[in-house]
Amino acid sequence: MEALVWLGTFVSLLGLVGLVWCIATVWKARKAGLDDEALRQKLQKVVPLNTGALFLSMTGLMLVVVGVLLS
């Protein structure tokens, strides 16, 4: 079950990297001084990636918990 914990850690870190990327992308878009419509379009592209990154993080944490409980 140790492999399950390490797999969960890897998946969770992958999700965390995705979240940091989403934050950086939105931050750059806000600093660019885009008009409302351009900013909205940029954010609409980031929302699905943000949701996917949150899902990866959650799945990774669930794998870690299951691995620890089964150990």
N, C-alpha and C positions, 0 to 999 in steps of 0.2 A: 504494500500500500504506500510505501515511500515514493514510488514512481508516480502515484496519483497526486501526491502532495506537490512534487516537483512540476508535474504537468500543469496543475492548477496555478502554481506560482508563475510559470511561464505565460499561461493564458491571461492571468490577471495583469501581469506587467505589460503584455501586449495591449490590453485594453487601456491601461494607464497611459501608455505612449500615444494611443489614439486620442485620448481625452486632452492631453497636453497639446497635441497638434491642432485639435479643434479650437482650443483656447487661443493659441498663437494666431491661427488664421482669422478668427473673429477680431482679435486685438489689432492685427495689422489692417483689417478692413475698416475698423472704426477710426484708426489713426490716419488712414488715407484720405479722410474727409470726403467720402463718396456721398452722393445725393441719396435721398431716401429710397428710391427705387433700386438703385445699384446695390446699396447696402442690403436691402431686403432680398434681392436675388442671390447675393453672396451667402447670406445666412440660410436661405432655403437649401442651398447645396450642402451646407455643413450639418444641418440638423439630422439627416439620416446617418451620417458618419458618426455623429455624436451618440446617437441612439445605439448604433452598432458597437461602439467602444464601451458604452455603459453595459451592454449585454455581455460583451467579452469579459469585462471586469467582474461582473456578477457571477458568470459561469465559472470563472477561475476561482473565485472565493468559495463557491459551492463545492468545487472539486477538492480544494484544500480541506474544507470542513469534513467532507465525506472521507477523505484519506486519513485524517486524524482520528475520526470516530471509528474507522475500521481497523486502525492500528492497535 
